[in-house]
Amino acid sequence: MADRTVAELKQKIAQAREVIAHLMDKAAFNGAEAHRALEYFGSDMFDRDFLPWPHTEEGLRPEELNAANDD
């Protein structure tokens, strides 16, 4: 069961990476954060602090951030 769960999670991550790439293409969005997401979801690493915004207990919520500084 655990092997199946791991395999399914790896497939789900691969799907997430494909969705991100597709959305980048359709939106003509080619910023640094998008590439960072592709690299992250294409690797085996896990980063607890991957999300680019502070956690709720840290104050700002994602919709409150200014994304204008994206490359």
The 8 nearest C-alpha neighbors of each residue, nearest first, counted from 0:
[[1, 3, 2, 4, 5, 6, 7, 8],
 [2, 0, 4, 3, 5, 6, 7, 8],
 [3, 1, 5, 4, 0, 6, 7, 8],
 [4, 2, 6, 0, 1, 5, 7, 8],
 [3, 5, 1, 7, 6, 2, 8, 0],
 [6, 4, 8, 2, 7, 3, 9, 1],
 [7, 5, 3, 9, 4, 8, 2, 10],
 [6, 8, 10, 4, 9, 5, 3, 11],
 [7, 9, 11, 5, 10, 6, 4, 12],
 [10, 8, 12, 6, 11, 7, 5, 13],
 [11, 9, 13, 7, 8, 12, 14, 6],
 [10, 12, 8, 14, 13, 9, 7, 15],
 [13, 11, 15, 9, 14, 10, 40, 8],
 [14, 12, 10, 16, 11, 15, 9, 17],
 [13, 15, 11, 17, 12, 16, 18, 10],
 [16, 14, 12, 18, 13, 17, 19, 11],
 [15, 17, 13, 19, 14, 18, 40, 37],
 [18, 16, 14, 20, 15, 19, 21, 13],
 [17, 19, 21, 15, 20, 16, 22, 14],
 [18, 20, 16, 22, 17, 21, 23, 15],
 [21, 19, 23, 17, 18, 22, 16, 24],
 [22, 20, 18, 24, 23, 19, 17, 25],
 [23, 21, 25, 19, 24, 20, 26, 18],
 [24, 22, 28, 20, 26, 21, 25, 27],
 [23, 25, 21, 27, 22, 26, 20, 28],
 [26, 24, 22, 27, 23, 21, 28, 20],
 [25, 27, 28, 23, 24, 22, 21, 29],
 [28, 26, 24, 25, 23, 29, 22, 30],
 [29, 27, 23, 26, 30, 24, 33, 25],
 [28, 30, 23, 27, 33, 31, 34, 24],
 [31, 29, 70, 33, 32, 69, 28, 34],
 [30, 32, 34, 70, 33, 35, 69, 29],
 [33, 31, 35, 34, 30, 36, 69, 70],
 [34, 32, 36, 35, 30, 31, 37, 29],
 [35, 33, 37, 31, 36, 32, 38, 30],
 [34, 36, 32, 38, 33, 37, 31, 39],
 [37, 35, 39, 33, 34, 38, 40, 32],
 [38, 36, 34, 40, 39, 35, 16, 41],
 [37, 39, 41, 35, 36, 40, 34, 42],
 [40, 38, 36, 41, 42, 37, 35, 44],
 [41, 39, 37, 42, 16, 38, 36, 12],
 [40, 42, 38, 39, 37, 16, 43, 13],
 [41, 43, 39, 40, 44, 38, 45, 37],
 [44, 42, 45, 41, 40, 39, 9, 12],
 [43, 45, 42, 46, 39, 40, 41, 38],
 [46, 44, 47, 43, 49, 39, 42, 48],
 [45, 47, 49, 48, 44, 39, 50, 43],
 [46, 48, 49, 45, 50, 44, 54, 51],
 [47, 49, 46, 50, 51, 53, 45, 52],
 [50, 48, 46, 47, 51, 45, 39, 36],
 [49, 51, 52, 48, 53, 47, 54, 46],
 [52, 50, 49, 53, 48, 32, 61, 54],
 [53, 51, 50, 61, 54, 60, 64, 59],
 [54, 52, 57, 59, 55, 60, 58, 51],
 [53, 55, 57, 56, 52, 58, 60, 59],
 [56, 54, 57, 58, 60, 53, 59, 52],
 [55, 57, 54, 58, 53, 59, 60, 52],
 [58, 56, 54, 55, 53, 59, 60, 52],
 [57, 59, 56, 55, 60, 53, 54, 63],
 [60, 58, 63, 53, 57, 61, 55, 64],
 [59, 61, 63, 62, 55, 58, 53, 64],
 [62, 60, 63, 64, 52, 59, 53, 51],
 [61, 63, 60, 64, 59, 65, 66, 52],
 [64, 62, 60, 61, 59, 65, 66, 52],
 [63, 65, 61, 62, 66, 60, 59, 52],
 [64, 66, 67, 63, 68, 62, 61, 69],
 [65, 67, 68, 69, 64, 63, 62, 61],
 [68, 66, 65, 69, 70, 64, 30, 32],
 [67, 69, 66, 70, 65, 30, 31, 32],
 [70, 68, 67, 30, 66, 31, 32, 65],
 [69, 30, 31, 68, 32, 29, 67, 66]]
